Amino acid sequence: MADGLFQKLTDGVQLLLHLTPKASANRIQGLSETADGHIALKVTVTAVPEDGKANAALLKLLAKTWKLPKTSLTVASGATSRRKVVQIAGDPAALYAMLIEWGRTIE
């Protein structure tokens, strides 16, 4: 299932995720299928969804989990929505391989 989660771009990788703010813990909960058939990463953060705090907490959690610099991650779309697309800048082939391997651990 992780193979459909990440998409290679010319300058990195992107993924779809569903963010739940104001949760009891910062955590990656797993994978789910969206209503339109896409695969999304389910993530919760304790931060509130105002002034970009939840998005910042999300990017910090993902960077720490994947041991990547926070500056390489951006919210490409969905900044004010629970459904977001996160883009990770870098070598697409290397990032994709690392993320696919990581994704297999959460299925």
LUMSERO-806702 format. One record per residue: residue number from 1; x, y, z of N, C-alpha, C in turn. Coordinates in Angstrom, 2 decimals. Each point is the difference from the previous one (the first is absolute). Layout:
BEGIN
+-----+---------+---------+---------+---------+---------+---------+---------+---------+---------+
| seq |     npx |     npy |     npz |    capx |    capy |    capz |     cpx |     cpy |     cpz |
+-----+---------+---------+---------+---------+---------+---------+---------+---------+---------+
| NUM |       X |       Y |       Z |       X |       Y |       Z |       X |       Y |       Z |
...
+-----+---------+---------+---------+---------+---------+---------+---------+---------+---------+
This chain:
BEGIN
+-----+---------+---------+---------+---------+---------+---------+---------+---------+---------+
| seq |     npx |     npy |     npz |    capx |    capy |    capz |     cpx |     cpy |     cpz |
+-----+---------+---------+---------+---------+---------+---------+---------+---------+---------+
|   1 |    0.82 |   -1.19 |    0.00 |   -0.82 |    1.19 |    0.00 |    0.87 |    1.26 |    0.00 |
|   2 |    1.17 |   -0.02 |    0.61 |    0.86 |    1.18 |    0.07 |    0.44 |    0.46 |   -1.38 |
|   3 |    0.06 |   -0.92 |   -0.98 |    0.43 |    0.37 |   -1.34 |   -0.89 |    1.08 |   -0.60 |
|   4 |   -1.29 |    0.03 |    0.33 |   -0.90 |    1.01 |   -0.54 |   -0.03 |    1.28 |    0.81 |
|   5 |    0.67 |    0.03 |    1.12 |   -0.02 |    1.16 |    0.90 |    0.92 |    1.10 |   -0.50 |
|   6 |    1.17 |   -0.36 |   -0.52 |    1.01 |    0.97 |   -0.40 |    0.05 |    0.11 |   -1.51 |
|   7 |    0.16 |    1.22 |   -0.50 |    0.11 |    0.25 |   -1.43 |    1.28 |    0.77 |   -0.27 |
|   8 |    0.78 |   -0.49 |   -0.96 |    1.23 |    0.69 |   -0.39 |   -0.34 |    1.24 |   -0.81 |
|   9 |    0.76 |    1.05 |    0.26 |   -0.05 |    1.23 |   -0.77 |    1.39 |    0.21 |   -0.60 |
|  10 |    0.17 |    1.01 |   -0.82 |    1.32 |    0.25 |   -0.56 |    0.99 |    0.50 |    1.05 |
|  11 |   -0.51 |    0.62 |    1.06 |    0.88 |    0.57 |    1.02 |   -0.26 |   -0.55 |    1.41 |
|  12 |   -0.64 |   -1.15 |    0.09 |   -0.28 |   -0.59 |    1.31 |   -1.12 |   -1.01 |   -0.05 |
|  13 |   -0.73 |   -0.09 |    1.10 |   -1.08 |   -0.97 |    0.16 |   -1.16 |    0.72 |    0.69 |
|  14 |   -1.21 |   -0.41 |   -0.31 |   -1.14 |    0.55 |    0.72 |   -0.88 |   -1.13 |    0.51 |
|  15 |   -0.80 |    0.33 |    1.02 |   -0.93 |   -0.97 |    0.56 |   -1.25 |    0.70 |    0.47 |
|  16 |   -1.09 |   -0.75 |    0.01 |   -1.29 |    0.47 |    0.49 |   -0.12 |   -0.43 |    1.45 |
|  17 |   -0.53 |    0.89 |    0.83 |   -0.22 |   -0.41 |    1.39 |   -1.24 |    0.67 |    0.56 |
|  18 |   -0.47 |   -0.59 |    1.08 |   -1.16 |    0.51 |    0.74 |    0.51 |    0.37 |    1.38 |
|  19 |   -0.11 |    1.29 |    0.35 |    0.50 |    0.50 |    1.27 |   -1.14 |    0.27 |    0.98 |
|  20 |    0.16 |   -0.48 |    1.22 |   -0.95 |    0.30 |    1.07 |    0.72 |    0.84 |    1.05 |
|  21 |   -0.35 |    1.29 |    0.10 |    0.63 |    0.85 |    1.02 |   -0.69 |   -0.18 |    1.35 |
|  22 |    0.56 |    0.61 |    1.03 |   -0.53 |   -0.04 |    1.37 |   -0.19 |   -1.43 |    0.51 |
|  23 |    0.89 |   -0.89 |   -0.38 |   -0.05 |   -1.39 |    0.44 |    0.76 |   -0.15 |    1.32 |
|  24 |   -0.04 |   -1.18 |    0.56 |    0.68 |   -0.23 |    1.28 |    1.51 |   -0.23 |   -0.17 |
|  25 |    0.45 |   -0.28 |   -1.23 |    1.42 |   -0.25 |   -0.23 |    0.36 |    0.29 |   -1.45 |
|  26 |    1.28 |    0.31 |   -0.22 |    0.53 |    0.11 |   -1.36 |    0.36 |   -1.41 |   -0.44 |
|  27 |   -0.68 |   -0.47 |   -1.05 |    0.25 |   -1.40 |   -0.39 |   -0.47 |   -0.26 |   -1.42 |
|  28 |    0.71 |   -0.91 |   -0.65 |   -0.43 |   -0.52 |   -1.30 |   -0.82 |   -1.24 |    0.31 |
|  29 |   -1.27 |    0.04 |   -0.39 |   -0.91 |   -1.08 |    0.37 |   -0.05 |   -1.14 |   -1.00 |
|  30 |    0.38 |    0.24 |   -1.22 |   -0.03 |   -1.05 |   -0.99 |   -0.52 |    0.50 |   -1.33 |
|  31 |   -0.44 |   -0.93 |   -0.81 |   -0.49 |    0.31 |   -1.34 |   -1.49 |   -0.21 |   -0.09 |
|  32 |   -0.65 |    0.76 |   -0.87 |   -1.43 |   -0.20 |   -0.23 |   -0.31 |    0.32 |   -1.45 |
|  33 |   -1.14 |   -0.47 |   -0.44 |   -0.45 |    0.30 |   -1.35 |   -1.03 |    1.12 |    0.09 |
|  34 |    0.17 |    1.01 |   -0.86 |   -0.93 |    1.13 |    0.00 |   -1.26 |   -0.39 |   -0.76 |
|  35 |   -1.02 |    0.84 |    0.11 |   -1.27 |   -0.26 |   -0.67 |    0.16 |   -0.10 |   -1.52 |
|  36 |    0.99 |    0.72 |   -0.54 |    0.21 |   -0.04 |   -1.45 |    1.03 |   -1.05 |   -0.42 |
|  37 |    0.36 |   -0.90 |    0.90 |    0.84 |   -1.14 |   -0.34 |    1.50 |    0.22 |    0.12 |
|  38 |    0.44 |    1.14 |    0.50 |    1.42 |    0.25 |    0.18 |    0.45 |   -0.53 |    1.37 |
|  39 |    1.29 |   -0.24 |    0.11 |    0.58 |   -0.43 |    1.27 |    0.55 |    1.23 |    0.71 |
|  40 |   -0.29 |    0.14 |    1.28 |    0.46 |    1.15 |    0.78 |    0.64 |   -0.48 |    1.30 |
|  41 |    0.95 |    0.78 |    0.46 |    0.63 |   -0.23 |    1.29 |   -0.83 |    0.73 |    1.05 |
|  42 |   -0.39 |   -0.69 |    1.07 |   -0.77 |    0.61 |    1.08 |    0.97 |    0.46 |    1.08 |
|  43 |   -0.07 |    1.30 |    0.33 |    0.91 |    0.59 |    0.97 |   -0.80 |    0.84 |    0.99 |
|  44 |    0.40 |   -0.05 |    1.27 |   -0.61 |    0.86 |    1.02 |    1.09 |    0.87 |    0.62 |
|  45 |   -0.39 |    1.24 |    0.36 |    0.92 |    0.90 |    0.71 |   -0.76 |    0.67 |    1.13 |
|  46 |    0.72 |    0.40 |    1.02 |   -0.63 |    0.65 |    1.15 |   -0.25 |    1.48 |   -0.26 |
|  47 |    0.66 |    0.58 |   -0.98 |   -0.13 |    1.43 |   -0.28 |   -1.39 |    0.36 |   -0.50 |
|  48 |   -0.36 |    1.23 |    0.21 |   -1.31 |    0.50 |   -0.46 |    0.11 |    0.44 |   -1.45 |
|  49 |   -1.12 |   -0.05 |   -0.73 |    0.02 |    0.37 |   -1.42 |   -0.17 |    1.50 |   -0.22 |
|  50 |    0.88 |    0.79 |    0.57 |   -0.06 |    1.44 |   -0.22 |    1.41 |    0.55 |   -0.17 |
|  51 |    0.11 |    0.97 |   -0.87 |    1.28 |    0.65 |   -0.29 |    1.08 |   -0.99 |   -0.47 |
|  52 |   -0.40 |   -1.08 |   -0.64 |    0.96 |   -0.96 |   -0.53 |    0.66 |   -0.89 |    1.02 |
|  53 |   -0.49 |    0.02 |    1.25 |    0.63 |   -0.79 |    1.06 |   -0.11 |   -1.51 |   -0.25 |
|  54 |   -1.15 |   -0.47 |   -0.45 |   -0.18 |   -1.43 |   -0.26 |    0.87 |   -0.44 |   -1.17 |
|  55 |    0.09 |    0.83 |   -1.03 |    0.85 |   -0.34 |   -1.15 |    1.46 |   -0.06 |    0.40 |
|  56 |    0.44 |    0.95 |    0.83 |    1.39 |    0.01 |    0.47 |    0.29 |   -1.26 |    0.82 |
|  57 |   -0.94 |   -0.39 |    0.87 |    0.18 |   -1.21 |    0.81 |    0.04 |   -1.24 |   -0.90 |
|  58 |   -0.82 |   -0.01 |   -1.03 |   -0.01 |   -1.11 |   -0.96 |    1.35 |   -0.14 |   -0.68 |
|  59 |    0.52 |    1.09 |   -0.54 |    1.28 |   -0.05 |   -0.71 |    1.13 |   -0.38 |    0.94 |
|  60 |   -0.04 |    0.47 |    1.22 |    1.02 |   -0.36 |    0.99 |   -0.04 |   -1.50 |    0.30 |
|  61 |   -1.20 |   -0.55 |    0.18 |   -0.15 |   -1.43 |    0.27 |    0.51 |   -0.84 |   -1.17 |
|  62 |   -0.37 |    0.37 |   -1.22 |    0.43 |   -0.76 |   -1.18 |    1.51 |    0.09 |   -0.18 |
|  63 |    0.57 |    1.18 |    0.18 |    1.45 |    0.16 |   -0.14 |    0.75 |   -0.85 |    1.02 |
|  64 |   -0.50 |   -0.01 |    1.23 |    0.64 |   -0.80 |    1.05 |   -0.13 |   -1.50 |   -0.30 |
|  65 |   -1.18 |   -0.41 |   -0.43 |   -0.24 |   -1.41 |   -0.30 |    0.91 |   -0.49 |   -1.12 |
|  66 |    0.13 |    0.81 |   -1.04 |    0.78 |   -0.41 |   -1.18 |    1.44 |    0.48 |    0.03 |
|  67 |    0.40 |    0.67 |    1.11 |    1.37 |    0.51 |    0.15 |    0.39 |    0.88 |   -1.19 |
|  68 |   -0.88 |    0.95 |   -0.30 |    0.21 |    0.95 |   -1.08 |    0.00 |    1.41 |    0.57 |
|  69 |    0.66 |    0.96 |   -0.67 |   -0.08 |    1.38 |    0.49 |   -1.42 |    0.54 |   -0.16 |
|  70 |   -0.47 |    0.74 |    1.00 |   -1.35 |    0.57 |   -0.07 |   -0.18 |    0.88 |   -1.22 |
|  71 |    1.08 |    0.64 |   -0.43 |   -0.08 |    0.91 |   -1.14 |   -0.28 |   -0.73 |   -1.32 |
|  72 |    0.17 |   -1.32 |   -0.02 |   -0.26 |   -0.74 |   -1.24 |   -1.48 |   -0.37 |   -0.15 |
|  73 |   -0.80 |    0.22 |    1.03 |   -1.42 |   -0.34 |   -0.05 |   -0.86 |    1.26 |   -0.05 |
|  74 |   -1.02 |   -0.03 |   -0.86 |   -0.95 |    1.11 |   -0.08 |   -1.41 |   -0.55 |   -0.21 |
|  75 |   -0.98 |    0.75 |    0.45 |   -1.39 |   -0.34 |   -0.28 |   -0.29 |    0.61 |   -1.37 |
|  76 |   -0.09 |   -0.85 |   -1.03 |   -0.18 |    0.45 |   -1.38 |   -1.44 |    0.43 |   -0.27 |
|  77 |   -0.94 |   -0.67 |    0.65 |   -1.41 |    0.40 |   -0.12 |   -0.76 |   -0.47 |    1.23 |
|  78 |   -1.11 |    0.69 |    0.27 |   -0.83 |   -0.36 |    1.14 |    0.43 |    0.64 |    1.30 |
|  79 |    0.63 |    1.15 |   -0.06 |    0.52 |    0.65 |    1.22 |   -1.08 |    0.22 |    1.05 |
|  80 |   -1.24 |    0.24 |   -0.42 |   -1.08 |    0.23 |    0.97 |   -0.99 |   -1.16 |    0.05 |
|  81 |    0.37 |   -1.12 |   -0.58 |   -0.87 |   -1.17 |   -0.05 |    0.63 |   -1.14 |    0.79 |
|  82 |   -0.81 |   -0.97 |    0.37 |    0.56 |   -1.20 |    0.64 |    0.69 |   -0.89 |   -1.02 |
|  83 |   -0.46 |    0.07 |   -1.25 |    0.62 |   -0.77 |   -1.08 |    1.10 |    0.86 |   -0.62 |
|  84 |    1.22 |   -0.49 |    0.05 |    1.16 |    0.77 |   -0.45 |    0.87 |   -0.80 |   -0.94 |
|  85 |    0.74 |    0.72 |   -0.82 |    1.06 |   -0.59 |   -0.80 |    1.29 |    0.59 |    0.51 |
|  86 |    0.92 |   -0.86 |    0.43 |    1.30 |    0.44 |    0.49 |    1.04 |   -0.36 |   -1.05 |
|  87 |    0.85 |    0.97 |   -0.29 |    1.08 |   -0.23 |   -0.96 |    1.32 |   -0.04 |    0.74 |
|  88 |    0.85 |   -0.96 |   -0.39 |    1.33 |   -0.15 |    0.59 |    1.00 |    0.25 |   -1.12 |
|  89 |    0.83 |    1.02 |    0.17 |    0.99 |    0.34 |   -1.01 |    1.23 |   -0.88 |    0.16 |
|  90 |    0.58 |   -0.38 |   -1.14 |    1.21 |   -0.81 |    0.01 |    0.05 |   -0.91 |   -1.19 |
|  91 |    0.93 |   -0.94 |    0.03 |    0.16 |   -0.96 |   -1.08 |   -1.21 |   -0.94 |   -0.01 |
|  92 |   -0.84 |    0.04 |   -1.04 |   -1.23 |   -0.78 |   -0.01 |    0.23 |   -1.50 |    0.17 |
|  93 |    1.00 |   -0.55 |   -0.67 |    0.23 |   -1.44 |    0.08 |    0.40 |   -0.43 |    1.40 |
|  94 |    0.91 |    0.74 |    0.61 |    0.47 |   -0.35 |    1.35 |   -1.11 |    0.18 |    1.03 |
|  95 |   -0.73 |    1.12 |   -0.09 |   -1.10 |    0.24 |    0.93 |   -1.08 |   -1.06 |   -0.14 |
|  96 |   -0.38 |   -0.30 |   -1.23 |   -1.06 |   -0.98 |   -0.26 |    0.38 |   -1.36 |    0.58 |
|  97 |    1.22 |   -0.44 |   -0.25 |    0.44 |   -1.30 |    0.51 |   -0.04 |   -0.03 |    1.53 |
|  98 |    0.49 |    1.07 |    0.63 |    0.02 |    0.06 |    1.47 |   -1.42 |    0.01 |    0.56 |
|  99 |   -0.88 |    0.79 |   -0.62 |   -1.37 |    0.12 |    0.50 |   -0.81 |   -1.28 |   -0.23 |
| 100 |    0.20 |   -0.66 |   -1.12 |   -0.69 |   -1.27 |   -0.25 |    0.41 |   -1.02 |    1.05 |
| 101 |    1.29 |   -0.07 |    0.29 |    0.47 |   -0.93 |    1.02 |   -0.61 |    0.34 |    1.35 |
| 102 |   -0.02 |    1.28 |    0.36 |   -0.63 |    0.44 |    1.25 |   -1.49 |   -0.35 |   -0.01 |
| 103 |   -0.67 |    0.24 |   -1.10 |   -1.44 |   -0.24 |   -0.10 |   -0.38 |   -1.45 |    0.23 |
| 104 |    0.88 |   -0.89 |   -0.34 |   -0.29 |   -1.43 |    0.21 |   -0.01 |   -0.36 |    1.48 |
| 105 |    0.60 |    0.83 |    0.82 |    0.02 |   -0.28 |    1.44 |   -1.30 |    0.42 |    0.69 |
| 106 |   -0.82 |    0.81 |   -0.68 |   -1.23 |    0.48 |    0.65 |   -1.26 |   -0.66 |   -0.56 |
| 107 |    0.13 |   -0.86 |   -0.98 |   -1.20 |   -0.60 |   -0.61 |   -0.68 |   -0.98 |    0.91 |
+-----+---------+---------+---------+---------+---------+---------+---------+---------+---------+
